[in-house]
């Protein structure tokens, strides 16, 4: 009888933890965050000290990480002004973020980023903040789903439903306008002090944004 009561108590405790999101983050996402930390600190930085690789450390409790209470999946990642300035300009691989499949908000602003390599293919991503970096191009957000790479007209491009894109204070090249124009889901865009012409962006593009941050030079 005591054993039955004990089992019932543990079952109840487990259900409570699952319902409250207290099971902790997924191991795959925890490892991804540790890879992101290593990239930010390469070669000898000291940022994100709360992100511990100690066994059992729950990444949902780490600073700058916000998880969904119901699923314990990483939903928001605030990495603005994280990299040590003394480390200078750098490049990060977008593939480091791909295990965070439920990520909705990603803030990489003020990190001296000169590029975001590879494709940042996160279907749930809604807000991407990249202001005050050294970017010249828009990070690739779309993945080709067609095998006929030579016939661009037949390719289907799969991308996120991005609603907010903040590119203020970068050094964007004019051909970045084409990449921005492809993101037809945008509702708010900030390219101020980015070297781009707002009028050029809006002329002849399919963008149907409902509102803007400041847009222009």
ZIBEL-V697113 format. One record per residue. N is the residue number from 1. RES is the residue in three letters. SS is DSSP state (a for helix, b for strand, c for the rest). NEAR is the number of other ideal C-beta (glycine too) atoms within 10 Angstrom. Layout:
# ZIBEL-V697113
n & res & ss & near
N & RES & SS & NEAR
N & RES & SS & NEAR
This chain:
# ZIBEL-V697113
n & res & ss & near
1 & UNK & c & 5
2 & UNK & a & 6
3 & UNK & a & 7
4 & UNK & a & 8
5 & UNK & a & 9
6 & UNK & a & 10
7 & UNK & a & 10
8 & UNK & a & 10
9 & UNK & a & 10
10 & UNK & a & 10
11 & UNK & a & 10
12 & UNK & a & 10
13 & UNK & a & 11
14 & UNK & a & 12
15 & UNK & a & 10
16 & UNK & a & 10
17 & UNK & a & 13
18 & UNK & a & 12
19 & UNK & a & 11
20 & UNK & c & 11
21 & UNK & c & 16
22 & UNK & c & 14
23 & UNK & c & 14
24 & UNK & c & 16
25 & UNK & c & 24
26 & UNK & c & 20
27 & UNK & a & 9
28 & UNK & a & 10
29 & UNK & a & 21
30 & UNK & a & 22
31 & UNK & a & 14
32 & UNK & a & 22
33 & UNK & a & 23
34 & UNK & a & 17
35 & UNK & a & 15
36 & UNK & a & 21
37 & UNK & a & 22
38 & UNK & a & 14
39 & UNK & a & 15
40 & UNK & a & 22
41 & UNK & a & 18
42 & UNK & c & 12
43 & UNK & c & 6
44 & UNK & c & 8
45 & UNK & c & 18
46 & UNK & c & 8
47 & UNK & c & 16
48 & UNK & c & 21
49 & UNK & c & 10
50 & UNK & c & 12
51 & UNK & c & 20
52 & UNK & c & 16
53 & UNK & c & 11
54 & UNK & c & 5
55 & UNK & c & 5
56 & UNK & c & 6
57 & UNK & c & 15
58 & UNK & c & 15
59 & UNK & a & 22
60 & UNK & a & 21
61 & UNK & a & 12
62 & UNK & c & 20
63 & UNK & c & 9
64 & UNK & c & 16
65 & UNK & b & 23
66 & UNK & b & 15
67 & UNK & b & 22
68 & UNK & c & 14
69 & UNK & c & 12
70 & UNK & c & 10
71 & UNK & c & 13
72 & UNK & c & 22
73 & UNK & c & 18
74 & UNK & b & 26
75 & UNK & b & 18
76 & UNK & b & 18
77 & UNK & b & 19
78 & UNK & b & 16
79 & UNK & c & 21
80 & UNK & c & 16
81 & UNK & c & 14
82 & UNK & c & 19
83 & UNK & c & 23
84 & UNK & c & 14
85 & UNK & a & 10
86 & UNK & a & 7
87 & UNK & a & 16
88 & UNK & c & 10
89 & UNK & c & 12
90 & UNK & b & 18
91 & UNK & b & 10
92 & UNK & b & 22
93 & UNK & b & 15
94 & UNK & a & 17
95 & UNK & a & 14
96 & UNK & a & 21
97 & UNK & a & 24
98 & UNK & c & 15
99 & UNK & c & 17
100 & UNK & c & 25
101 & UNK & c & 16
102 & UNK & c & 18
103 & UNK & c & 26
104 & UNK & c & 20
105 & UNK & b & 16
106 & UNK & b & 21
107 & UNK & b & 20
108 & UNK & c & 26
109 & UNK & c & 22
110 & UNK & c & 18
111 & UNK & c & 24
112 & UNK & c & 15
113 & UNK & b & 20
114 & UNK & b & 16
115 & UNK & b & 17
116 & UNK & b & 23
117 & UNK & b & 13
118 & UNK & c & 15
119 & UNK & b & 16
120 & UNK & c & 25
121 & UNK & c & 18
122 & UNK & c & 21
123 & UNK & c & 12
124 & UNK & c & 14
125 & UNK & c & 22
126 & UNK & c & 17
127 & UNK & b & 16
128 & UNK & b & 25
129 & UNK & b & 21
130 & UNK & c & 25
131 & UNK & c & 22
132 & UNK & c & 19
133 & UNK & c & 23
134 & UNK & c & 15
135 & UNK & c & 22
136 & UNK & c & 15
137 & UNK & c & 14
138 & UNK & c & 24
139 & UNK & c & 20
140 & UNK & b & 15
141 & UNK & c & 22
142 & UNK & c & 17
143 & UNK & b & 14
144 & UNK & b & 13
145 & UNK & c & 9
146 & UNK & c & 13
147 & UNK & c & 8
148 & UNK & c & 11
149 & UNK & c & 9
150 & UNK & c & 7
151 & UNK & c & 8
152 & UNK & a & 10
153 & UNK & a & 6
154 & UNK & a & 10
155 & UNK & c & 15
156 & UNK & c & 10
157 & UNK & b & 12
158 & UNK & b & 13
159 & UNK & c & 19
160 & UNK & c & 20
161 & UNK & c & 13
162 & UNK & c & 20
163 & UNK & c & 18
164 & UNK & b & 17
165 & UNK & b & 24
166 & UNK & b & 21
167 & UNK & c & 27
168 & UNK & c & 19
169 & UNK & c & 20
170 & UNK & c & 25
171 & UNK & c & 15
172 & UNK & c & 20
173 & UNK & c & 14
174 & UNK & c & 11
175 & UNK & c & 10
176 & UNK & a & 21
177 & UNK & a & 20
178 & UNK & a & 11
179 & UNK & a & 15
180 & UNK & a & 18
181 & UNK & a & 16
182 & UNK & c & 17
183 & UNK & c & 21
184 & UNK & c & 13
185 & UNK & c & 15
186 & UNK & c & 20
187 & UNK & c & 14
188 & UNK & b & 16
189 & UNK & b & 24
190 & UNK & b & 20
191 & UNK & c & 28
192 & UNK & c & 18
193 & UNK & c & 17
194 & UNK & c & 23
195 & UNK & c & 14
196 & UNK & c & 22
197 & UNK & c & 14
198 & UNK & a & 17
199 & UNK & a & 9
200 & UNK & a & 11
201 & UNK & a & 20
202 & UNK & a & 14
203 & UNK & c & 9
204 & UNK & c & 7
205 & UNK & c & 14
206 & UNK & c & 8
207 & UNK & c & 14
208 & UNK & c & 9
209 & UNK & c & 16
210 & UNK & c & 8
211 & UNK & c & 9
212 & UNK & c & 16
213 & UNK & c & 15
214 & UNK & c & 12
215 & UNK & c & 19
216 & UNK & c & 14
217 & UNK & c & 11
